[in-house]
Amino acid sequence: MNATEPRRRWWPRSVRARTALAVASTAAVVLAAMGWWVHRDVYRQSTQIAVEQAVAQLLALSEQLREGVVPARSCAVPYEVVATGRSTAVAYGGGMEDFDPGTRHVMPAPTGEGSPDHVRLPVDRDYTPGTRGDMAGGTYRVLTADVGADELSSDEIADLGIAADAKLRVYVVVLPSAAEEITETTDRLLLRAGLVGLVLIAAIAYFTVRVALRPVEAIRVLTASVTASDPRERVTVPATGHEITALATTINATLQRLDNAAAQQRRFVADAAHELRSPLTTLLASLEVALAYPERTDWPAAVTTAARQTRRLQALAEDLLLLARLDTRAPAADPETVDLTALATRLTGEYPLTERALTLTCDGTAPAYAHGDPDAYERLLRNLIDNAARHAAHRIQVTIRNQDAWVVLTVHDDGPGVPTEDTERIFERFVRLDDARSRDHGGTGLGLAIARDLAHRHRGTLTLAPRTLGACFRLRLPRAPAPAGK
């Protein structure tokens, strides 16, 4: 049976489109993860740069104060210097002038409780926002450094405008805006590059798969041209050694098997027609002679000939039907337990030996049980005995033995032997060997082929033991336990 994959409406039908979509989806996940990592790393590094810049500015401002120099307002980062006992800022710049610290300092005055890490900037101010953005109302991280008035000379204290016992504190604001701007810029660049990359990846995957599937398309086109009556076409095997090479090799092997099967079927039909034509010709000739010369015809002999050829036709028809049933590989019914010794004894006693003087004996006394169909075993033994009767000179012997877990049944005749090279061909259907066993009686291998198929169907083996004179067919079947009560 052919299994059909359920159709998904949202999933493209083309393998190329599917592969491109899958690759693009995978790339999108990878790029998103990489973008998130780059975003975090850029923001972290930008913030670290801002902190380092603020530290450098803090050290520079502290050094200027210790030298009694009032820092300039132009600065890369916002800062403010406050002192105890003074309501206005000692110095400010870098954007803090927008809060007008000349009237009241923005940062808290130094106390004995240590310096704060974060400061909330006031809201109530009237200024025009500068290039650094609106800092009002935000809470920012600050870096601080304390400078005591006792570290300064009287002239330096006077220049700074602070009391002799005042304590100075330098505040430098760490602005995250620069890091945020850099991160946003990086995010936009990454987004654009990611979209372009996804399109390129999908296009490359699409065309790569398209190129890779060209041999598959060639295989499909050639395979579609193969018919059951002429499966002689073969696909080209790529020399690259990849999976398509294995596919092409497998398809060629399959086509070869189909070709062999078609040839075997043609031979089978021809051989079957030949085998059916022989008795039909004999039957038709006998009847035509009898009808042409009724007064001279020996009617009992003519009827006997017609009956014999009719039975031969019937046997051939039954063999062909049996082969058809065996080839369907239909599941067998529940097996029965068959005593092969009793079956062989009965068949040897009932077998007609009227055409030639032959001795048919059965050597087997102990019961030999095997699982299977009694009718099939009877047909199998009849085929073996029929073949032996066609080629035996004087004697046919059937032997049955129990050997460990097997039941071994042999059918031996004293006719001409079978060459070693033909021990396997003899089981082919309608086989014709070059020796007397096949030519003298028109002997076909149909019966032996059926016998081997039946043996295989019952999990056994049928082999031919070649000898100088005669042939010994050996059948091995799994031994079954005796039925209850026997």
N, C-alpha and C positions, 0 to 999 in steps of 0.2 A: 504494500500500500504506500501511496505517496502522502507524506505528511506536509500539510500546507501551514505556513507560518501565519498567525493572525495578523490582519492588516491594521496598522495604527494610522489614523488619519493625519496625525501631527508629524509622523515620521516619514521622511522622504523615501521614495521607492528606489532611487538610484543608489548604487553602492558608493559611487564617487561622492554624491551629495551627503550620504550618511557618514562617510569617513571624514569629509571636510567639516561637517557639523560636529562630529565627535572630537576631532582634533582642535577645532576652534573653542569648543566648550572646555576642554581640558586646558588649553592655553589660557582661556579667560580666568579659570580658577587659579592657575599658576601665577598669571600676571597680577591678579587681585591680591594674592598672598604676598607677592614680591612688592607690589605698590604699598600695601599696608606696612610692610617692614621698612621700606624706604621712607615712607611718611614719618613713622615713629623715629627712625634714626636721624633724618634731617632735622626734625623738630628738636630732638635731644641735643644734637650737635650745635644747632643754632642757638638754643638756650644756653648751652655751655659757653659759646663764644660771647653771648651777651653778658654772662656772669663774669667771664674773664676780663672783658672790656670794662665792666663796672669796678672790678677789683683794682685794675690798673689806674682807673680814674680816682678811686678812693685813696690809693697810696700817693698819687700826685698831689691831690688836694691837701692831704694831711701834711705832706712835706712842705707845701707852700705856707700853710698856717704856722708850722713850727719856725719858719723863717720870717714870720711876721708879714707875709705878703697876702693881700686880699686876692683870692682867685678871680679870674675873669669870668664874665657871664657866658662867653661863648664856650660851649662844651658839647661833647658828643652825647652825653647822657644827662638826664636831669639830676641836679644835686642841690643841697641846701646845707648851710652851716649855721647852727643855732648855738646860743650860749646862755648860761644861767644868768638871771638878773637882767635880761634884755628881751623886750617884746618883739623886736624886729629881727630879721635874719642878718647874720654877719655877712654872708655872701650867698648867692644863688645863681642858677643859670641852667642852660640846657633844656629850657621849656618851663621851668618853675616860675619864670617871670610872669607867666600868664595868670598865676594865682595872686600876683601883687604882694609878694612877701615883704615888700618895703613897709607895709603898714602893720603886718603881724605875721610872724613866721608860721609856716604850714606844718612843719614837722614838730613832734613833741620835744619839749626841753629836756636836757639830761637830768636824770634823777638817780638815786642810789639803788634802784631796782634793776639795773641793767638796761640794755638797749633792745628795742623791739625788732622782730624779724620782718614783719609786714605792717604797712601803714595804709590806712584808708584816706585818700585825698578828699578834700572838701568839695561840696557841690556849689555852694553859694559864692560864686565869683562871676565877674563880668569881664570876659575876654574873648578875643577872636581866636578860635582853635588854630594852632599852627600845623606844620607839616607832620608833626608826630601824632596827630589825632587827639581825640578828646579823652584826657586822663581823669577828668572830674568824676568823683563818686566811685572810682575803682580802688580795689585793694591790691597793692603791689608789694613785691618783695624789695626790701631795702638792705643795703650793706652800710655798716656804721663803723666809725673810728673816733675815739675820744682823744682830745688834746687838752692838757691842763695849762692854766695860765702861768703856773710856776715854771713851766718849760720855756717861757718867753721872757724877753727883757722888757723893761718898762717902756722903752720906745716902741717895741713891737706890740705891746698891750695897748698903747695909745693909738697906734696906727689901726689896730683892729677895732678899737672903740669898745672894749670890754673892761669889766672890773678886774682888779688885781687877783681876786680869789675866784674868778669865774672858771667854769668848765665848758670847753668847746666840744661840740659833737658834729661830725661830718656825716651827712646822709647822702647816699647815692642810690637812685631808684633803678632797679633792674626792669627794663621794659620788655615784655614778651611780644610786643607788636612786631619787632623785626623778625623774630623767629616764626611768628605766625604768617607774616607776609612771605618769607622765604618758603615756608612749607606749602602755602597755598599756591605759590608760583610753581613749585616743584610738582604739586598734585595736578595742576592743569597740564603741565608738560607731560607728566606720566600718563594722564588720561588720553591725550592726543596720540602720544606714541603707542599706547596700548591698543587703541582702536585701529590705528594704521597697521600695527603688528598683527592684530587678529585677522584683519582683511587679507594681509599678505600670507599669513600662515594657512588660512582656509583656502586661498587660491593655490598656494603651492601644494597643499595636501590634495586638492581636487585634481590638479593636472598631473601630480605624481602618481596618484592612483589610476588616473586615466591611462597614463603611459604603461603602468604596471599591468593593467587589465587588458591591454591590447592582445597579448597571446591568448588570454582566456576568451576574448571575443572571437579570435580566429578559430580556437578550438570549438566554440559554440556553433559558429557558422558551418564548419566542416562536419561536426557531429550531427547537425540538423539535416545534412544532406545524405546521411547514412540510412539506408532502407534495410528492412529485414531480409529481403531477397538478395541484396548485394552489399554486405557489410565489409567491403574490401578497402574502403578509404582509411587512411591513417593520418593522424595529426602530426604536426612538426614538433619535435621535442627540442625546447630551448637548451642551449649549451651552457647556461649560467649555473645550473645545479641547484636552483632554489625550489620553492614549493610548487611553482607552476610546472617545473620539469617533472616532479613526481606526479602531478595531476595528469600531464600529457602521457607519461609512461603508463599510468593506471588506465587511462582511457584507451590507449592503444592495446593494452592487454585485454581490456573488456571487449574491444572491437575484434581482437583476434579470437577470443572465446566465442563471440557471436558468429564470426566467420566459420570457425570449426563446427559450431553447432548447426549452422545452416548446411555446411557440407555434409555433416553426419546425417542430418535430416534428409537431404537429397539422396544419399546412399541408402538410408533406411527405406525410403519410399521405393527406390529402384529395386532394392533387394526383396522387399516385401512383395512388390508387383511380380518379380521374377518367381518367387516361391509360390505365389498364388497362381501364376500362369501355368506352371508345370502340371499340377493336378487338374486344373480346368481344361488344359489342352488334351490330357489323357481322357478325361471324362467326356469332353465334346467329341473326340475322335471315336471313342467306343460307341457313343450313342448314334453318331452319324453313320458308322458302318452297320450298326444293327438296324437302323431305319432304311438304309439303302438295300440291304440284303436280309430282309426279315426271315425268309425261308431257310437261309443258311446259318443264321446266327444261333450260337449257343446261349440262349437267354439266361439261364442260371449263371453262366460265367460272366456275361455282360453285366448282369445286375450286381454280381459280386464285385467286379471291377469298379462299377459306378459307386457302390456303397463304400468301398475302400477309399477311393479318391474323395468322396464326400466327407468321410470321417477325417481324412487328412486336411481338407479345407476347414472343417469345423475346428480341428485342433489348432490350426494356424490362426483362425479368427479369435479363438479363446486366448491364445498366447498374445496376440496383439492387444486385445482388451485388457489382459492382465498387465502388460507393459504400460499401457496408458494409465491404469490405476496406480501402478507403482511410481510412475513419473510425477503424478500429482502430489506425492508426499502427504497424502491424507492421513490424519492421525488414526492409529490403530485402535481397535476396541480393546476392552479389558482382556489381557492375555489369560489363556487357560493353561493348565498343566497337561502336557501330552507325553505319553509313554512312547518314545521312539522305537523301542524294541518291539512292542506290540504292533505298532504301525508298520514297521518294516516287515515283520513276520507276515502280517495280513497281506501286504502288497505283493510280496514274493509268492505267496500261495495263490493269489488271484491273477497274477500277471499272465497274459496269453502269450504262449511261445509256439504258435502254430506255423509260422512261416519257415523257421529253421529249427534244427535240433540243437537247442541250447539248454544248458543246465544252470538254473538260477537257485542259489542257496542263500540262507540268512544265518549268520553266525552271531548269536546274541541271546543270552539266557537271562541275565539280570536286567531288571527294569532300568530304563534310562530316561529320566524325566527332564523336560525343558519347557519353558514358558513360550506360549505363542498360539497361533491359530492352527487347529488340526487340519483344516482344509489346505492351508498354505503349505504345511509340512508335507502333506500327501502329494500336492502338486510338485513340490521340490524333489521329493524322492522319485516320483514318476518321471520327471525330466531326466534325472541322473540315470535311472534304469533304462529309459528309452534310448538315451545316447549310448549307453553300454551295449544294449541289444543291437543297435545298428552296426556296431563295429567289432563286437566280440566274435571270436572264432568258434569256441565251444562252451565257454564257461563264464558265468557272472557270479560274483560273490559280494554280498552285503555284510559288513561287519560293524557291530556297535559295541563300544566300550565306554565305561566310566573312568575318566582319568582326572583325579583331583577335583577341581571345580568346573571341569568341562565334560561334555558328552561328545565323543568323537565317533562319527559315522563315516565309513569308507565304502565306496562302490568300485569294485575292481573287475576289469574284463581282460581277457587274454588276446585281444585283437592287436593290430599294429600300434606301435607306440607313437607318442607325440613328441616332435623335436623340442629341445629345451627352449629354443627361441620363440616357440609358439605357445608356451605354457600360459601366458597372459592373454594373447590374442584370441585364444580359443573361447574366452568368455565374452568377446564382443558380439554384438547383435548381427546376425546374418554373416558372420565371418566365414571365409572360405580359405582353408589352408591348401598348401600345394601337395599334400600327401593323399593317400588313398582314403583316409578317414573322412575327408570332405568331398572328394570327387565322385567316389563310387556310388554313393547313395544321395548325392546332392545335399549332404548334411549341412544344415545351418547351425549357427551358434545361438539361435534364438532361445532354445530350451535351456542351455547352460547360462545364458545371460539372465534369463528369468530366475534360474536357480540361485545365481550369485546375488541378484537383487533381493530375493526373498531371504537368503541367509543374512545379508547385511541388515535387512529390515528387522530381523529377529536378533540383532546384536551378535551375530556369529560371523564366521569366515568360511569361504569355500575356496579351496586351492587344489591344484593339480600336481600330483607327485609324478614326474616323468620317469619312465622306465624304458628299458630296451624293447620289451614286448609288452603290449598292453598299457593301460593307464589306470591310475588310482586317484579317484576324486575323494578328497578328505574334507568333511564338514565338521566344524567345531562350533558348538553352541554352549552358552552358559548353563551349567547344571542347576536344576531346580529341586527343591526338597519334595519328597514324596507327599502326595495328598494325604489328608487325615484318613485314617482307617486302612491304609495300605502299607 
